[in-house]
Amino acid sequence: GWLSDAELQAKEEAEARKKKKKGKKGKAKEEKAKEAPKPPPSTRGS
């Protein structure tokens, strides 16, 4: 089965986050920016 766009995006973001684990300060800034337009809880798995 195909993942929905939201699920696919969440998966890509999770993998990008794993790769970017080095810069913690930059990551914190990104997390805050991402918090605003976050997907509904139902699509947020993790």
mmCIF entry with sequence, helices, sheets and N, C-alpha, C, O atoms, coordinates in Angstrom:
data_MODEL
# 
_entry.id   MODEL 
# 
_entity.id                         1 
_entity.type                       polymer 
_entity.pdbx_number_of_molecules   1 
# 
_entity_poly.entity_id                      1 
_entity_poly.type                           'polypeptide(L)' 
_entity_poly.nstd_linkage                   no 
_entity_poly.nstd_monomer                   no 
_entity_poly.pdbx_seq_one_letter_code       GWLSDAELQAKEEAEARKKKKKGKKGKAKEEKAKEAPKPPPSTRGS 
_entity_poly.pdbx_seq_one_letter_code_can   GWLSDAELQAKEEAEARKKKKKGKKGKAKEEKAKEAPKPPPSTRGS 
_entity_poly.pdbx_strand_id                 A 
# 
loop_
_entity_poly_seq.entity_id 
_entity_poly_seq.num 
_entity_poly_seq.mon_id 
_entity_poly_seq.hetero 
1 1  GLY n 
1 2  TRP n 
1 3  LEU n 
1 4  SER n 
1 5  ASP n 
1 6  ALA n 
1 7  GLU n 
1 8  LEU n 
1 9  GLN n 
1 10 ALA n 
1 11 LYS n 
1 12 GLU n 
1 13 GLU n 
1 14 ALA n 
1 15 GLU n 
1 16 ALA n 
1 17 ARG n 
1 18 LYS n 
1 19 LYS n 
1 20 LYS n 
1 21 LYS n 
1 22 LYS n 
1 23 GLY n 
1 24 LYS n 
1 25 LYS n 
1 26 GLY n 
1 27 LYS n 
1 28 ALA n 
1 29 LYS n 
1 30 GLU n 
1 31 GLU n 
1 32 LYS n 
1 33 ALA n 
1 34 LYS n 
1 35 GLU n 
1 36 ALA n 
1 37 PRO n 
1 38 LYS n 
1 39 PRO n 
1 40 PRO n 
1 41 PRO n 
1 42 SER n 
1 43 THR n 
1 44 ARG n 
1 45 GLY n 
1 46 SER n 
# 
_struct_asym.id          A 
_struct_asym.entity_id   1 
# 
loop_
_struct_conf.conf_type_id 
_struct_conf.id 
_struct_conf.pdbx_PDB_helix_id 
_struct_conf.beg_label_comp_id 
_struct_conf.beg_label_asym_id 
_struct_conf.beg_label_seq_id 
_struct_conf.pdbx_beg_PDB_ins_code 
_struct_conf.end_label_comp_id 
_struct_conf.end_label_asym_id 
_struct_conf.end_label_seq_id 
_struct_conf.pdbx_end_PDB_ins_code 
_struct_conf.beg_auth_comp_id 
_struct_conf.beg_auth_asym_id 
_struct_conf.beg_auth_seq_id 
_struct_conf.end_auth_comp_id 
_struct_conf.end_auth_asym_id 
_struct_conf.end_auth_seq_id 
_struct_conf.pdbx_PDB_helix_class 
_struct_conf.details 
_struct_conf.pdbx_PDB_helix_length 
HELX_P HELX_P1 AA1 ASP A 5  ? LYS A 19 ? ASP A 5  LYS A 19 1 ? 15 
HELX_P HELX_P2 AA2 LYS A 24 ? GLU A 35 ? LYS A 24 GLU A 35 1 ? 12 
HELX_P HELX_P3 AA3 PRO A 41 ? THR A 43 ? PRO A 41 THR A 43 5 ? 3  
# 
_struct_conf_type.id          HELX_P 
_struct_conf_type.criteria    ? 
_struct_conf_type.reference   ? 
# 
loop_
_atom_site.group_PDB 
_atom_site.id 
_atom_site.type_symbol 
_atom_site.label_atom_id 
_atom_site.label_alt_id 
_atom_site.label_comp_id 
_atom_site.label_asym_id 
_atom_site.label_entity_id 
_atom_site.label_seq_id 
_atom_site.pdbx_PDB_ins_code 
_atom_site.Cartn_x 
_atom_site.Cartn_y 
_atom_site.Cartn_z 
_atom_site.occupancy 
_atom_site.B_iso_or_equiv 
_atom_site.pdbx_formal_charge 
_atom_site.auth_seq_id 
_atom_site.auth_comp_id 
_atom_site.auth_asym_id 
_atom_site.auth_atom_id 
_atom_site.pdbx_PDB_model_num 
ATOM 1   N N  . GLY A 1 1  ? 0.822  -1.203 0.000  1.00 0.00 ? 1  GLY A N  1 
ATOM 2   C CA . GLY A 1 1  ? 0.000  0.000  0.000  1.00 0.00 ? 1  GLY A CA 1 
ATOM 3   C C  . GLY A 1 1  ? 0.856  1.253  0.000  1.00 0.00 ? 1  GLY A C  1 
ATOM 4   O O  . GLY A 1 1  ? 1.945  1.269  0.574  1.00 0.00 ? 1  GLY A O  1 
ATOM 5   N N  . TRP A 1 2  ? 0.365  2.300  -0.642 1.00 0.00 ? 2  TRP A N  1 
ATOM 6   C CA . TRP A 1 2  ? 1.112  3.551  -0.686 1.00 0.00 ? 2  TRP A CA 1 
ATOM 7   C C  . TRP A 1 2  ? 0.857  4.364  0.569  1.00 0.00 ? 2  TRP A C  1 
ATOM 8   O O  . TRP A 1 2  ? -0.250 4.367  1.108  1.00 0.00 ? 2  TRP A O  1 
ATOM 9   N N  . LEU A 1 3  ? 1.872  5.041  1.018  1.00 0.00 ? 3  LEU A N  1 
ATOM 10  C CA . LEU A 1 3  ? 1.697  5.940  2.168  1.00 0.00 ? 3  LEU A CA 1 
ATOM 11  C C  . LEU A 1 3  ? 1.011  7.207  1.688  1.00 0.00 ? 3  LEU A C  1 
ATOM 12  O O  . LEU A 1 3  ? 1.144  7.600  0.529  1.00 0.00 ? 3  LEU A O  1 
ATOM 13  N N  . SER A 1 4  ? 0.287  7.830  2.578  1.00 0.00 ? 4  SER A N  1 
ATOM 14  C CA . SER A 1 4  ? -0.331 9.103  2.213  1.00 0.00 ? 4  SER A CA 1 
ATOM 15  C C  . SER A 1 4  ? 0.770  10.159 2.136  1.00 0.00 ? 4  SER A C  1 
ATOM 16  O O  . SER A 1 4  ? 1.872  9.947  2.642  1.00 0.00 ? 4  SER A O  1 
ATOM 17  N N  . ASP A 1 5  ? 0.473  11.292 1.504  1.00 0.00 ? 5  ASP A N  1 
ATOM 18  C CA . ASP A 1 5  ? 1.488  12.338 1.378  1.00 0.00 ? 5  ASP A CA 1 
ATOM 19  C C  . ASP A 1 5  ? 2.013  12.755 2.742  1.00 0.00 ? 5  ASP A C  1 
ATOM 20  O O  . ASP A 1 5  ? 3.216  12.945 2.921  1.00 0.00 ? 5  ASP A O  1 
ATOM 21  N N  . ALA A 1 6  ? 1.110  12.895 3.700  1.00 0.00 ? 6  ALA A N  1 
ATOM 22  C CA . ALA A 1 6  ? 1.516  13.337 5.039  1.00 0.00 ? 6  ALA A CA 1 
ATOM 23  C C  . ALA A 1 6  ? 2.456  12.320 5.673  1.00 0.00 ? 6  ALA A C  1 
ATOM 24  O O  . ALA A 1 6  ? 3.464  12.683 6.280  1.00 0.00 ? 6  ALA A O  1 
ATOM 25  N N  . GLU A 1 7  ? 2.116  11.049 5.527  1.00 0.00 ? 7  GLU A N  1 
ATOM 26  C CA . GLU A 1 7  ? 2.955  9.994  6.116  1.00 0.00 ? 7  GLU A CA 1 
ATOM 27  C C  . GLU A 1 7  ? 4.324  9.964  5.440  1.00 0.00 ? 7  GLU A C  1 
ATOM 28  O O  . GLU A 1 7  ? 5.357  9.823  6.094  1.00 0.00 ? 7  GLU A O  1 
ATOM 29  N N  . LEU A 1 8  ? 4.305  10.100 4.120  1.00 0.00 ? 8  LEU A N  1 
ATOM 30  C CA . LEU A 1 8  ? 5.552  10.080 3.368  1.00 0.00 ? 8  LEU A CA 1 
ATOM 31  C C  . LEU A 1 8  ? 6.437  11.253 3.799  1.00 0.00 ? 8  LEU A C  1 
ATOM 32  O O  . LEU A 1 8  ? 7.641  11.094 4.000  1.00 0.00 ? 8  LEU A O  1 
ATOM 33  N N  . GLN A 1 9  ? 5.827  12.427 3.937  1.00 0.00 ? 9  GLN A N  1 
ATOM 34  C CA . GLN A 1 9  ? 6.585  13.609 4.344  1.00 0.00 ? 9  GLN A CA 1 
ATOM 35  C C  . GLN A 1 9  ? 7.158  13.415 5.740  1.00 0.00 ? 9  GLN A C  1 
ATOM 36  O O  . GLN A 1 9  ? 8.310  13.764 5.998  1.00 0.00 ? 9  GLN A O  1 
ATOM 37  N N  . ALA A 1 10 ? 6.358  12.862 6.633  1.00 0.00 ? 10 ALA A N  1 
ATOM 38  C CA . ALA A 1 10 ? 6.823  12.636 8.007  1.00 0.00 ? 10 ALA A CA 1 
ATOM 39  C C  . ALA A 1 10 ? 8.012  11.684 7.995  1.00 0.00 ? 10 ALA A C  1 
ATOM 40  O O  . ALA A 1 10 ? 8.977  11.871 8.737  1.00 0.00 ? 10 ALA A O  1 
ATOM 41  N N  . LYS A 1 11 ? 7.937  10.675 7.157  1.00 0.00 ? 11 LYS A N  1 
ATOM 42  C CA . LYS A 1 11 ? 9.018  9.690  7.067  1.00 0.00 ? 11 LYS A CA 1 
ATOM 43  C C  . LYS A 1 11 ? 10.291 10.366 6.561  1.00 0.00 ? 11 LYS A C  1 
ATOM 44  O O  . LYS A 1 11 ? 11.377 10.147 7.097  1.00 0.00 ? 11 LYS A O  1 
ATOM 45  N N  . GLU A 1 12 ? 10.143 11.190 5.524  1.00 0.00 ? 12 GLU A N  1 
ATOM 46  C CA . GLU A 1 12 ? 11.312 11.870 4.967  1.00 0.00 ? 12 GLU A CA 1 
ATOM 47  C C  . GLU A 1 12 ? 11.915 12.815 5.994  1.00 0.00 ? 12 GLU A C  1 
ATOM 48  O O  . GLU A 1 12 ? 13.136 12.912 6.120  1.00 0.00 ? 12 GLU A O  1 
ATOM 49  N N  . GLU A 1 13 ? 11.048 13.516 6.732  1.00 0.00 ? 13 GLU A N  1 
ATOM 50  C CA . GLU A 1 13 ? 11.545 14.446 7.748  1.00 0.00 ? 13 GLU A CA 1 
ATOM 51  C C  . GLU A 1 13 ? 12.290 13.695 8.834  1.00 0.00 ? 13 GLU A C  1 
ATOM 52  O O  . GLU A 1 13 ? 13.329 14.149 9.313  1.00 0.00 ? 13 GLU A O  1 
ATOM 53  N N  . ALA A 1 14 ? 11.759 12.548 9.218  1.00 0.00 ? 14 ALA A N  1 
ATOM 54  C CA . ALA A 1 14 ? 12.404 11.757 10.271 1.00 0.00 ? 14 ALA A CA 1 
ATOM 55  C C  . ALA A 1 14 ? 13.792 11.317 9.819  1.00 0.00 ? 14 ALA A C  1 
ATOM 56  O O  . ALA A 1 14 ? 14.745 11.347 10.598 1.00 0.00 ? 14 ALA A O  1 
ATOM 57  N N  . GLU A 1 15 ? 13.901 10.912 8.568  1.00 0.00 ? 15 GLU A N  1 
ATOM 58  C CA . GLU A 1 15 ? 15.203 10.458 8.071  1.00 0.00 ? 15 GLU A CA 1 
ATOM 59  C C  . GLU A 1 15 ? 16.168 11.630 7.931  1.00 0.00 ? 15 GLU A C  1 
ATOM 60  O O  . GLU A 1 15 ? 17.357 11.506 8.222  1.00 0.00 ? 15 GLU A O  1 
ATOM 61  N N  . ALA A 1 16 ? 15.645 12.762 7.484  1.00 0.00 ? 16 ALA A N  1 
ATOM 62  C CA . ALA A 1 16 ? 16.497 13.951 7.362  1.00 0.00 ? 16 ALA A CA 1 
ATOM 63  C C  . ALA A 1 16 ? 16.997 14.354 8.742  1.00 0.00 ? 16 ALA A C  1 
ATOM 64  O O  . ALA A 1 16 ? 18.143 14.771 8.906  1.00 0.00 ? 16 ALA A O  1 
ATOM 65  N N  . ARG A 1 17 ? 16.116 14.223 9.731  1.00 0.00 ? 17 ARG A N  1 
ATOM 66  C CA . ARG A 1 17 ? 16.491 14.570 11.096 1.00 0.00 ? 17 ARG A CA 1 
ATOM 67  C C  . ARG A 1 17 ? 17.608 13.643 11.595 1.00 0.00 ? 17 ARG A C  1 
ATOM 68  O O  . ARG A 1 17 ? 18.534 14.084 12.275 1.00 0.00 ? 17 ARG A O  1 
ATOM 69  N N  . LYS A 1 18 ? 17.510 12.381 11.255 1.00 0.00 ? 18 LYS A N  1 
ATOM 70  C CA . LYS A 1 18 ? 18.525 11.408 11.692 1.00 0.00 ? 18 LYS A CA 1 
ATOM 71  C C  . LYS A 1 18 ? 19.886 11.792 11.113 1.00 0.00 ? 18 LYS A C  1 
ATOM 72  O O  . LYS A 1 18 ? 20.907 11.727 11.799 1.00 0.00 ? 18 LYS A O  1 
ATOM 73  N N  . LYS A 1 19 ? 19.885 12.191 9.842  1.00 0.00 ? 19 LYS A N  1 
ATOM 74  C CA . LYS A 1 19 ? 21.149 12.543 9.186  1.00 0.00 ? 19 LYS A CA 1 
ATOM 75  C C  . LYS A 1 19 ? 21.717 13.828 9.780  1.00 0.00 ? 19 LYS A C  1 
ATOM 76  O O  . LYS A 1 19 ? 22.932 14.005 9.860  1.00 0.00 ? 19 LYS A O  1 
ATOM 77  N N  . LYS A 1 20 ? 20.815 14.729 10.199 1.00 0.00 ? 20 LYS A N  1 
ATOM 78  C CA . LYS A 1 20 ? 21.260 16.040 10.664 1.00 0.00 ? 20 LYS A CA 1 
ATOM 79  C C  . LYS A 1 20 ? 21.503 16.092 12.162 1.00 0.00 ? 20 LYS A C  1 
ATOM 80  O O  . LYS A 1 20 ? 21.598 17.178 12.733 1.00 0.00 ? 20 LYS A O  1 
ATOM 81  N N  . LYS A 1 21 ? 21.605 14.935 12.809 1.00 0.00 ? 21 LYS A N  1 
ATOM 82  C CA . LYS A 1 21 ? 21.695 14.947 14.274 1.00 0.00 ? 21 LYS A CA 1 
ATOM 83  C C  . LYS A 1 21 ? 22.913 15.690 14.794 1.00 0.00 ? 21 LYS A C  1 
ATOM 84  O O  . LYS A 1 21 ? 22.975 16.008 15.982 1.00 0.00 ? 21 LYS A O  1 
ATOM 85  N N  . LYS A 1 22 ? 23.886 15.975 13.933 1.00 0.00 ? 22 LYS A N  1 
ATOM 86  C CA . LYS A 1 22 ? 25.103 16.638 14.425 1.00 0.00 ? 22 LYS A CA 1 
ATOM 87  C C  . LYS A 1 22 ? 24.796 18.017 15.007 1.00 0.00 ? 22 LYS A C  1 
ATOM 88  O O  . LYS A 1 22 ? 25.084 18.279 16.175 1.00 0.00 ? 22 LYS A O  1 
ATOM 89  N N  . GLY A 1 23 ? 24.210 18.898 14.189 1.00 0.00 ? 23 GLY A N  1 
ATOM 90  C CA . GLY A 1 23 ? 23.978 20.275 14.651 1.00 0.00 ? 23 GLY A CA 1 
ATOM 91  C C  . GLY A 1 23 ? 22.745 20.386 15.525 1.00 0.00 ? 23 GLY A C  1 
ATOM 92  O O  . GLY A 1 23 ? 21.626 20.467 15.020 1.00 0.00 ? 23 GLY A O  1 
ATOM 93  N N  . LYS A 1 24 ? 22.943 20.391 16.829 1.00 0.00 ? 24 LYS A N  1 
ATOM 94  C CA . LYS A 1 24 ? 21.776 20.422 17.734 1.00 0.00 ? 24 LYS A CA 1 
ATOM 95  C C  . LYS A 1 24 ? 21.132 21.794 17.762 1.00 0.00 ? 24 LYS A C  1 
ATOM 96  O O  . LYS A 1 24 ? 19.905 21.896 17.799 1.00 0.00 ? 24 LYS A O  1 
ATOM 97  N N  . LYS A 1 25 ? 21.936 22.859 17.745 1.00 0.00 ? 25 LYS A N  1 
ATOM 98  C CA . LYS A 1 25 ? 21.352 24.207 17.800 1.00 0.00 ? 25 LYS A CA 1 
ATOM 99  C C  . LYS A 1 25 ? 20.487 24.454 16.569 1.00 0.00 ? 25 LYS A C  1 
ATOM 100 O O  . LYS A 1 25 ? 19.361 24.938 16.677 1.00 0.00 ? 25 LYS A O  1 
ATOM 101 N N  . GLY A 1 26 ? 21.023 24.116 15.401 1.00 0.00 ? 26 GLY A N  1 
ATOM 102 C CA . GLY A 1 26 ? 20.260 24.301 14.162 1.00 0.00 ? 26 GLY A CA 1 
ATOM 103 C C  . GLY A 1 26 ? 18.998 23.461 14.190 1.00 0.00 ? 26 GLY A C  1 
ATOM 104 O O  . GLY A 1 26 ? 17.945 23.886 13.715 1.00 0.00 ? 26 GLY A O  1 
ATOM 105 N N  . LYS A 1 27 ? 19.112 22.263 14.750 1.00 0.00 ? 27 LYS A N  1 
ATOM 106 C CA . LYS A 1 27 ? 17.962 21.355 14.807 1.00 0.00 ? 27 LYS A CA 1 
ATOM 107 C C  . LYS A 1 27 ? 16.853 21.966 15.657 1.00 0.00 ? 27 LYS A C  1 
ATOM 108 O O  . LYS A 1 27 ? 15.682 21.920 15.281 1.00 0.00 ? 27 LYS A O  1 
ATOM 109 N N  . ALA A 1 28 ? 17.219 22.539 16.802 1.00 0.00 ? 28 ALA A N  1 
ATOM 110 C CA . ALA A 1 28 ? 16.218 23.134 17.690 1.00 0.00 ? 28 ALA A CA 1 
ATOM 111 C C  . ALA A 1 28 ? 15.466 24.237 16.948 1.00 0.00 ? 28 ALA A C  1 
ATOM 112 O O  . ALA A 1 28 ? 14.247 24.362 17.066 1.00 0.00 ? 28 ALA A O  1 
ATOM 113 N N  . LYS A 1 29 ? 16.207 25.027 16.187 1.00 0.00 ? 29 LYS A N  1 
ATOM 114 C CA . LYS A 1 29 ? 15.567 26.110 15.436 1.00 0.00 ? 29 LYS A CA 1 
ATOM 115 C C  . LYS A 1 29 ? 14.584 25.534 14.424 1.00 0.00 ? 29 LYS A C  1 
ATOM 116 O O  . LYS A 1 29 ? 13.476 26.045 14.258 1.00 0.00 ? 29 LYS A O  1 
ATOM 117 N N  . GLU A 1 30 ? 15.000 24.469 13.753 1.00 0.00 ? 30 GLU A N  1 
ATOM 118 C CA . GLU A 1 30 ? 14.133 23.843 12.752 1.00 0.00 ? 30 GLU A CA 1 
ATOM 119 C C  . GLU A 1 30 ? 12.882 23.265 13.402 1.00 0.00 ? 30 GLU A C  1 
ATOM 120 O O  . GLU A 1 30 ? 11.775 23.405 12.883 1.00 0.00 ? 30 GLU A O  1 
ATOM 121 N N  . GLU A 1 31 ? 13.075 22.615 14.543 1.00 0.00 ? 31 GLU A N  1 
ATOM 122 C CA . GLU A 1 31 ? 11.923 22.001 15.231 1.00 0.00 ? 31 GLU A CA 1 
ATOM 123 C C  . GLU A 1 31 ? 10.876 23.066 15.520 1.00 0.00 ? 31 GLU A C  1 
ATOM 124 O O  . GLU A 1 31 ? 9.684  22.844 15.309 1.00 0.00 ? 31 GLU A O  1 
ATOM 125 N N  . LYS A 1 32 ? 11.324 24.233 16.008 1.00 0.00 ? 32 LYS A N  1 
ATOM 126 C CA . LYS A 1 32 ? 10.365 25.302 16.340 1.00 0.00 ? 32 LYS A CA 1 
ATOM 127 C C  . LYS A 1 32 ? 9.632  25.758 15.081 1.00 0.00 ? 32 LYS A C  1 
ATOM 128 O O  . LYS A 1 32 ? 8.422  25.979 15.095 1.00 0.00 ? 32 LYS A O  1 
ATOM 129 N N  . ALA A 1 33 ? 10.381 25.892 14.003 1.00 0.00 ? 33 ALA A N  1 
ATOM 130 C CA . ALA A 1 33 ? 9.770  26.349 12.752 1.00 0.00 ? 33 ALA A CA 1 
ATOM 131 C C  . ALA A 1 33 ? 8.764  25.318 12.261 1.00 0.00 ? 33 ALA A C  1 
ATOM 132 O O  . ALA A 1 33 ? 7.720  25.661 11.707 1.00 0.00 ? 33 ALA A O  1 
ATOM 133 N N  . LYS A 1 34 ? 9.099  24.040 12.474 1.00 0.00 ? 34 LYS A N  1 
ATOM 134 C CA . LYS A 1 34 ? 8.205  22.975 12.001 1.00 0.00 ? 34 LYS A CA 1 
ATOM 135 C C  . LYS A 1 34 ? 6.971  22.836 12.887 1.00 0.00 ? 34 LYS A C  1 
ATOM 136 O O  . LYS A 1 34 ? 5.936  22.344 12.438 1.00 0.00 ? 34 LYS A O  1 
ATOM 137 N N  . GLU A 1 35 ? 7.077  23.261 14.126 1.00 0.00 ? 35 GLU A N  1 
ATOM 138 C CA . GLU A 1 35 ? 5.950  23.085 15.058 1.00 0.00 ? 35 GLU A CA 1 
ATOM 139 C C  . GLU A 1 35 ? 4.720  23.860 14.586 1.00 0.00 ? 35 GLU A C  1 
ATOM 140 O O  . GLU A 1 35 ? 3.596  23.393 14.769 1.00 0.00 ? 35 GLU A O  1 
ATOM 141 N N  . ALA A 1 36 ? 4.907  25.018 13.990 1.00 0.00 ? 36 ALA A N  1 
ATOM 142 C CA . ALA A 1 36 ? 3.756  25.834 13.595 1.00 0.00 ? 36 ALA A CA 1 
ATOM 143 C C  . ALA A 1 36 ? 2.829  25.088 12.633 1.00 0.00 ? 36 ALA A C  1 
ATOM 144 O O  . ALA A 1 36 ? 1.675  24.837 12.981 1.00 0.00 ? 36 ALA A O  1 
ATOM 145 N N  . PRO A 1 37 ? 3.297  24.726 11.437 1.00 0.00 ? 37 PRO A N  1 
ATOM 146 C CA . PRO A 1 37 ? 2.392  24.047 10.500 1.00 0.00 ? 37 PRO A CA 1 
ATOM 147 C C  . PRO A 1 37 ? 2.474  22.544 10.602 1.00 0.00 ? 37 PRO A C  1 
ATOM 148 O O  . PRO A 1 37 ? 2.687  21.856 9.603  1.00 0.00 ? 37 PRO A O  1 
ATOM 149 N N  . LYS A 1 38 ? 2.306  22.031 11.807 1.00 0.00 ? 38 LYS A N  1 
ATOM 150 C CA . LYS A 1 38 ? 2.448  20.579 11.964 1.00 0.00 ? 38 LYS A CA 1 
ATOM 151 C C  . LYS A 1 38 ? 1.189  19.858 11.518 1.00 0.00 ? 38 LYS A C  1 
ATOM 152 O O  . LYS A 1 38 ? 0.091  20.406 11.617 1.00 0.00 ? 38 LYS A O  1 
ATOM 153 N N  . PRO A 1 39 ? 1.335  18.641 11.032 1.00 0.00 ? 39 PRO A N  1 
ATOM 154 C CA . PRO A 1 39 ? 0.182  17.861 10.579 1.00 0.00 ? 39 PRO A CA 1 
ATOM 155 C C  . PRO A 1 39 ? -0.689 17.453 11.753 1.00 0.00 ? 39 PRO A C  1 
ATOM 156 O O  . PRO A 1 39 ? -0.247 17.516 12.900 1.00 0.00 ? 39 PRO A O  1 
ATOM 157 N N  . PRO A 1 40 ? -1.916 17.037 11.488 1.00 0.00 ? 40 PRO A N  1 
ATOM 158 C CA . PRO A 1 40 ? -2.812 16.590 12.555 1.00 0.00 ? 40 PRO A CA 1 
ATOM 159 C C  . PRO A 1 40 ? -2.212 15.416 13.307 1.00 0.00 ? 40 PRO A C  1 
ATOM 160 O O  . PRO A 1 40 ? -1.447 14.640 12.733 1.00 0.00 ? 40 PRO A O  1 
ATOM 161 N N  . PRO A 1 41 ? -2.547 15.272 14.585 1.00 0.00 ? 41 PRO A N  1 
ATOM 162 C CA . PRO A 1 41 ? -1.996 14.206 15.424 1.00 0.00 ? 41 PRO A CA 1 
ATOM 163 C C  . PRO A 1 41 ? -2.144 12.827 14.791 1.00 0.00 ? 41 PRO A C  1 
ATOM 164 O O  . PRO A 1 41 ? -1.292 11.960 14.986 1.00 0.00 ? 41 PRO A O  1 
ATOM 165 N N  . SER A 1 42 ? -3.198 12.622 14.049 1.00 0.00 ? 42 SER A N  1 
ATOM 166 C CA . SER A 1 42 ? -3.442 11.298 13.467 1.00 0.00 ? 42 SER A CA 1 
ATOM 167 C C  . SER A 1 42 ? -2.333 10.913 12.486 1.00 0.00 ? 42 SER A C  1 
ATOM 168 O O  . SER A 1 42 ? -1.990 9.736  12.377 1.00 0.00 ? 42 SER A O  1 
ATOM 169 N N  . THR A 1 43 ? -1.768 11.891 11.771 1.00 0.00 ? 43 THR A N  1 
ATOM 170 C CA . THR A 1 43 ? -0.728 11.572 10.792 1.00 0.00 ? 43 THR A CA 1 
ATOM 171 C C  . THR A 1 43 ? 0.644  11.651 11.441 1.00 0.00 ? 43 THR A C  1 
ATOM 172 O O  . THR A 1 43 ? 1.644  11.335 10.796 1.00 0.00 ? 43 THR A O  1 
ATOM 173 N N  . ARG A 1 44 ? 0.716  12.065 12.699 1.00 0.00 ? 44 ARG A N  1 
ATOM 174 C CA . ARG A 1 44 ? 2.005  12.247 13.359 1.00 0.00 ? 44 ARG A CA 1 
ATOM 175 C C  . ARG A 1 44 ? 2.398  10.975 14.086 1.00 0.00 ? 44 ARG A C  1 
ATOM 176 O O  . ARG A 1 44 ? 2.078  10.838 15.267 1.00 0.00 ? 44 ARG A O  1 
ATOM 177 N N  . GLY A 1 45 ? 3.077  10.039 13.440 1.00 0.00 ? 45 GLY A N  1 
ATOM 178 C CA . GLY A 1 45 ? 3.495  8.814  14.124 1.00 0.00 ? 45 GLY A CA 1 
ATOM 179 C C  . GLY A 1 45 ? 4.942  8.902  14.530 1.00 0.00 ? 45 GLY A C  1 
ATOM 180 O O  . GLY A 1 45 ? 5.801  9.270  13.728 1.00 0.00 ? 45 GLY A O  1 
ATOM 181 N N  . SER A 1 46 ? 5.226  8.551  15.824 1.00 0.00 ? 46 SER A N  1 
ATOM 182 C CA . SER A 1 46 ? 6.623  8.543  16.270 1.00 0.00 ? 46 SER A CA 1 
ATOM 183 C C  . SER A 1 46 ? 6.657  8.688  17.770 1.00 0.00 ? 46 SER A C  1 
ATOM 184 O O  . SER A 1 46 ? 7.735  8.706  18.364 1.00 0.00 ? 46 SER A O  1 
# 
